Amino acid sequence: MKLIRSLATLTLVSGSLMLSSQVVSAGPGGFQRGIGVYAVHACEHGVATGFARCHAYVVLSDILGHPVPNSSPAGYNPSDLQAAYGLPSSTAGSGQTVAIVDAYDDPNAESDLGVYRGEFSLSPCTTANGCFRKVSQTGSTNYPRGNKGWAEEISLDLDMVSAICPNCHILLVEANSSSFTNLAASVDEAAKLGANAISNSYGGSEYGSEVSDQSHYNHPGIAITVSSGDSGYGVEFPAASQYVTAVGGTTLTSGGNGGYSETAWSGAGSGCSAYIAKPAWQKDGSCANRTVTDVAADADPNTGVSVYDTYHVSGWLVFGGTSVASPIIASVYALAGNAGTVTAGSSPYSHTSSLHDVTSGSNGSCGTYLCTAGAGYDGPTGNGTPKGSGAF
């Protein structure tokens, strides 16, 4: 399998450190250890109250934290993801705009996007042809300062939209900082500028005033997706908002003959919100408040995706984290073309036959469906992963 062969170059082949058989929850600094793969959060791991961290994991060469820029792509590519999720990317998505909301500036965003799309024979998406647009949180071209970690997150997000919906337009809104205040203002700006779907690959600890702050994610007729987190069982905001589609994570494995299987990724966030009321479209019984998640997609760094970035280390990288999953799901909403009829995250609850039910794996030891995948709805993977765009 191409993925395994490519990722083999990332394995630490000397030394006495033994690798575990599956990725474990993040420790200090966001470090994860898995099957031949070291991965670390691209953005700051410990953040102050009121701030978010991105949910991108970049695969490293060794435990010392050296990134691996490759001369050619490693990890899953557009054709892999389209095949795994049965997506009509070659014919759908025209006229749709997927917005990416991230913090700080990636000065190389457009040029890196061009390399990714060129590598996989996707049509150019540029400012000049009207496909790509980058703005600040106020809609201007007065961008915030650059940040290498968040730039990797931006590259990941832009590449995933391209992989899933090559015909979509892409709007990148860069917040002045990673504060919830600035990120929320950026979501409002993306909605103002006409996005059909908005992806948010970040989060932080829940807090009491999130009940009122979630109003910034309430944009009826726009599909808003949020990654659930990369630290295993536990709930983060804004994934907890009742106005969004909370996106969990899976380990996506190729059978080598065109078939794929998935299990819940151990790092994906899930659980019962401490503050947000349960939306009417959720019916699970053990959580009186909002349950995270709604759906899921690939997130395990061991089954990561190829991304091109030059602002931090120049070259092809492999990424995991629920930052992979959120733009995938936002782009599937765009492929479906029905975002104008979406009521928050309710759609996947009405069309479960158009989802792959993930029935094994867990992200903790809570003892219930909130952290253990099983038949039907569960916390780490929600109602399942895309099987075409019918559920969206």
SETIBA-949302 format. One record per residue (C-alpha): y, x, z; residue number from 0. Coordinates in steps of 0.25 Angstrom, whole numbers, padded with zeros to 4 digits. Each point is the difference from the previous one (the first is absolute). Example, Ala and Ser with C-alpha at 12.3 -4.5 7.8 and 13.67 -1.06 7.14 Angstrom:
% SETIBA-949302
     c2     c1     c3   nr
  -0018   0049   0031    0
   0014   0006  -0002    1
//
This chain:
% SETIBA-949302
     c2     c1     c3   nr
   0000   0000   0000    0
   0013   0006  -0004    1
   0007  -0003   0013    2
  -0010   0007   0008    3
   0000   0012  -0009    4
   0015   0001   0000    5
   0001  -0002   0015    6
  -0011   0011   0002    7
   0011   0010  -0003    8
   0008  -0004   0013    9
  -0012   0002   0009   10
   0001   0012   0011   11
  -0012   0008  -0004   12
   0001   0011   0010   13
   0001   0000   0015   14
  -0008  -0006   0011   15
   0008  -0014   0001   16
  -0010  -0011  -0002   17
   0005  -0013  -0007   18
  -0003  -0013   0005   19
  -0008  -0010  -0009   20
   0012  -0010  -0001   21
   0015   0000   0003   22
   0004  -0002   0014   23
   0013  -0006   0005   24
   0012   0009  -0001   25
   0003   0010   0012   26
   0013   0008   0003   27
   0008   0002  -0013   28
  -0008  -0010  -0008   29
  -0011   0010  -0003   30
  -0013  -0006  -0005   31
  -0013   0006  -0003   32
  -0011  -0005  -0009   33
  -0011   0002  -0010   34
   0005   0014  -0005   35
   0015  -0005   0000   36
   0011   0003   0009   37
   0012  -0009   0000   38
   0013  -0001   0007   39
   0012  -0010   0000   40
   0010   0003  -0011   41
   0011  -0005   0009   42
   0003   0003   0015   43
  -0011  -0006   0009   44
   0007  -0002   0013   45
   0013  -0008  -0002   46
   0010  -0006   0009   47
   0001  -0015   0004   48
   0007  -0007  -0011   49
  -0005   0009  -0011   50
  -0012   0000  -0009   51
  -0009   0010  -0006   52
  -0006   0000  -0014   53
  -0015  -0003  -0001   54
  -0004   0011  -0010   55
  -0011   0010   0003   56
   0001   0013  -0009   57
  -0014   0007  -0002   58
   0001   0015   0005   59
  -0008   0012  -0004   60
  -0003   0004   0015   61
   0003  -0003   0014   62
   0013   0009   0000   63
   0007  -0011  -0008   64
   0001   0006  -0014   65
   0002  -0010  -0011   66
  -0008   0001  -0012   67
   0008  -0001  -0013   68
  -0010  -0001  -0011   69
   0003   0003  -0015   70
  -0007  -0012  -0004   71
  -0003  -0014   0007   72
  -0010  -0002   0011   73
  -0004  -0013   0006   74
   0000  -0014  -0005   75
   0009  -0002  -0013   76
   0005  -0013  -0006   77
  -0013  -0003  -0008   78
  -0008   0002   0013   79
   0009  -0010   0008   80
   0001  -0010  -0011   81
  -0016   0000  -0002   82
  -0002  -0001   0015   83
   0009  -0012   0002   84
  -0002  -0007  -0014   85
   0014   0000  -0004   86
   0006  -0004  -0013   87
   0011   0011   0000   88
   0000   0002  -0015   89
   0005  -0013  -0003   90
   0007  -0006   0013   91
   0012   0003   0007   92
   0011   0000  -0010   93
   0013  -0006   0005   94
  -0004   0003   0014   95
   0007   0010   0010   96
  -0006   0007   0011   97
   0009   0006   0011   98
  -0003   0011   0008   99
   0007   0002   0013  100
   0000   0013   0007  101
   0009   0009   0008  102
   0009   0012  -0005  103
   0001   0005  -0014  104
  -0010   0006  -0009  105
   0008   0007  -0010  106
  -0012   0003  -0009  107
  -0005  -0015   0000  108
   0002  -0003  -0014  109
  -0004   0013  -0006  110
  -0013   0000   0008  111
  -0003  -0014  -0004  112
   0001   0004  -0014  113
  -0010   0011   0002  114
  -0010  -0010   0006  115
   0002  -0010  -0011  116
  -0001   0010  -0011  117
  -0013   0006   0006  118
  -0007  -0014  -0001  119
   0006  -0004  -0013  120
   0009  -0011   0007  121
   0012  -0004  -0008  122
   0013   0007   0005  123
   0008  -0007   0012  124
   0014   0006   0000  125
   0014  -0003   0004  126
   0003   0001  -0015  127
  -0010  -0010  -0005  128
   0003  -0010   0012  129
  -0013   0001   0006  130
   0004   0008   0012  131
   0011  -0001   0010  132
   0004   0008   0012  133
   0011  -0005   0010  134
   0004   0002   0014  135
  -0001  -0011   0011  136
   0013  -0005  -0005  137
  -0004  -0001  -0014  138
   0009   0012  -0004  139
  -0004   0014  -0006  140
   0005   0007   0013  141
  -0013   0004   0004  142
  -0004   0004   0015  143
  -0004   0015   0003  144
  -0013   0005  -0005  145
  -0013   0000   0009  146
  -0012   0007  -0005  147
  -0010  -0008   0008  148
   0006  -0013  -0005  149
   0001   0005  -0014  150
  -0015   0001   0000  151
  -0001  -0014   0005  152
   0009  -0004  -0012  153
  -0008   0007  -0010  154
  -0013  -0007   0005  155
   0007  -0014   0000  156
   0005   0002  -0014  157
  -0013   0005  -0006  158
  -0008  -0011   0006  159
   0009  -0010  -0006  160
  -0002   0007  -0013  161
  -0015   0000   0001  162
  -0001  -0014   0004  163
   0011  -0007  -0009  164
   0004   0010  -0011  165
   0008  -0011  -0007  166
   0009  -0003   0013  167
   0014   0005   0002  168
   0002   0008   0013  169
   0011  -0001   0009  170
   0001   0011   0011  171
   0010  -0003   0011  172
   0002   0012   0010  173
   0004  -0003   0014  174
   0010   0009   0007  175
  -0010   0004   0010  176
  -0013  -0005   0006  177
   0006  -0010   0010  178
  -0005  -0014  -0001  179
   0015  -0004  -0002  180
   0001   0008  -0012  181
  -0013  -0003  -0006  182
   0002  -0015   0002  183
   0013   0001  -0007  184
  -0007   0007  -0011  185
  -0010  -0012  -0001  186
   0012  -0010  -0001  187
   0006   0009  -0011  188
  -0013   0000  -0008  189
   0000  -0015   0001  190
   0014  -0001  -0004  191
  -0003   0008  -0012  192
  -0010  -0009  -0005  193
  -0014   0006   0004  194
  -0012  -0009  -0002  195
  -0008   0008   0010  196
   0005   0010   0011  197
  -0010   0011   0006  198
   0003   0006   0013  199
  -0009   0012   0004  200
   0005   0002   0014  201
   0000  -0005   0014  202
   0001   0003   0015  203
  -0003  -0006   0014  204
   0003  -0014   0002  205
   0012  -0004   0008  206
   0006  -0013   0006  207
   0011  -0002  -0010  208
  -0009   0001  -0012  209
  -0001  -0016   0001  210
   0014  -0001  -0005  211
   0000   0013  -0008  212
  -0011  -0005  -0009  213
   0010  -0009  -0007  214
   0003   0011  -0009  215
  -0014  -0001  -0006  216
   0002  -0015  -0002  217
   0003  -0001  -0015  218
  -0007  -0013  -0005  219
  -0005   0002  -0014  220
  -0002   0015   0001  221
  -0013   0006   0004  222
   0002   0011   0011  223
  -0011   0009   0004  224
   0000   0009   0012  225
  -0011   0011   0004  226
  -0007  -0003   0013  227
   0000   0015   0005  228
  -0009   0012   0001  229
  -0003   0002   0014  230
  -0012  -0010   0001  231
   0000  -0013   0008  232
   0014  -0004   0005  233
   0011  -0008  -0006  234
   0013   0005  -0006  235
   0013  -0006  -0005  236
   0004  -0005  -0011  237
  -0015  -0002  -0003  238
   0000  -0010   0011  239
   0011  -0009  -0006  240
  -0005  -0014  -0004  241
   0008   0002  -0013  242
  -0008   0011  -0006  243
  -0013   0003  -0005  244
  -0006   0010   0009  245
  -0009   0010  -0007  246
  -0011   0007   0007  247
  -0009   0012  -0006  248
  -0014   0003  -0005  249
  -0009   0011  -0004  250
  -0002  -0002  -0015  251
  -0013   0006  -0005  252
  -0004   0001  -0015  253
  -0014  -0002  -0003  254
   0001   0010  -0012  255
  -0004  -0011  -0010  256
   0013  -0009   0000  257
  -0003  -0007   0013  258
   0008   0002   0013  259
  -0003  -0004   0015  260
   0010   0000   0012  261
  -0001   0000   0015  262
   0011  -0001   0010  263
   0008   0013   0001  264
   0000   0005   0015  265
   0014   0004  -0001  266
   0006  -0014  -0004  267
   0008  -0008   0009  268
  -0003  -0014   0005  269
   0000  -0009   0012  270
   0008  -0011   0006  271
   0015   0000   0001  272
   0006   0001   0013  273
   0013  -0008  -0004  274
  -0001  -0007  -0014  275
  -0005  -0014   0000  276
  -0012  -0004  -0008  277
   0003  -0005  -0014  278
  -0006  -0013  -0004  279
  -0008   0006  -0011  280
  -0008   0008   0010  281
  -0012  -0007   0007  282
  -0008   0011   0007  283
  -0003  -0004   0015  284
   0001   0012   0009  285
   0015   0004  -0003  286
   0010  -0010   0004  287
   0011   0008  -0007  288
   0001   0006  -0013  289
  -0012   0007  -0004  290
   0000   0013  -0009  291
  -0004   0002  -0011  292
  -0001  -0010  -0012  293
  -0006   0008  -0011  294
  -0004   0015  -0002  295
  -0001   0011  -0010  296
  -0005   0015  -0001  297
   0007   0008   0011  298
  -0010   0010   0005  299
   0004   0015  -0003  300
  -0015   0003  -0003  301
   0001  -0010  -0012  302
   0015   0003  -0003  303
   0009  -0001  -0012  304
   0006   0010  -0009  305
   0015   0001   0001  306
   0010   0010  -0007  307
   0012   0005   0009  308
   0009   0012  -0001  309
   0010  -0001   0011  310
  -0009   0005   0011  311
  -0011   0008  -0007  312
   0000   0000  -0015  313
  -0013  -0006  -0007  314
  -0011  -0011   0001  315
  -0003  -0004   0014  316
  -0010  -0010   0006  317
   0005  -0011   0010  318
  -0006  -0010   0009  319
   0005  -0009   0011  320
   0004  -0015  -0001  321
   0012   0005  -0008  322
  -0010   0000  -0012  323
  -0004  -0015   0003  324
   0014  -0006   0001  325
   0005   0003  -0014  326
  -0013  -0003  -0006  327
   0000  -0014   0006  328
   0015  -0002  -0003  329
  -0003   0004  -0015  330
  -0012  -0010   0000  331
   0010  -0011   0004  332
   0008   0004  -0012  333
  -0012   0000  -0009  334
  -0003  -0014   0004  335
   0015  -0004  -0003  336
   0001  -0011   0010  337
   0008   0006   0011  338
   0010  -0011  -0002  339
  -0010  -0010   0006  340
  -0005   0009   0012  341
   0002  -0004   0014  342
   0000   0013   0008  343
  -0014   0005   0001  344
  -0007  -0013  -0002  345
  -0006   0002  -0014  346
  -0012   0008   0003  347
  -0005  -0010   0010  348
   0000  -0011  -0011  349
  -0008   0008  -0010  350
  -0010   0008   0007  351
  -0010  -0001  -0011  352
   0009   0010  -0008  353
  -0001   0010   0011  354
  -0011   0010   0003  355
  -0005  -0003   0014  356
  -0001   0013   0008  357
  -0011  -0001   0010  358
  -0002   0013   0007  359
   0008   0011   0007  360
   0009  -0001   0011  361
   0013   0007   0006  362
  -0002  -0001   0015  363
  -0009  -0006   0011  364
   0007  -0013   0003  365
  -0013  -0007  -0001  366
   0005  -0011  -0009  367
   0003  -0003  -0015  368
   0014   0006   0003  369
  -0005   0014  -0002  370
  -0014  -0002  -0006  371
  -0002  -0004  -0015  372
  -0010  -0012  -0002  373
  -0002  -0011  -0009  374
   0012  -0008  -0002  375
   0014   0003   0006  376
   0001   0012   0009  377
   0012   0009   0005  378
  -0002   0013  -0007  379
  -0002  -0006  -0014  380
   0005  -0014   0001  381
  -0006  -0009  -0010  382
  -0004   0011  -0009  383
   0004   0009  -0011  384
   0005  -0004  -0014  385
  -0010  -0006  -0010  386
   0009  -0002  -0012  387
   0014  -0006   0004  388
  -0005  -0014   0002  389
   0002   0001   0015  390
   0015   0003  -0001  391
//
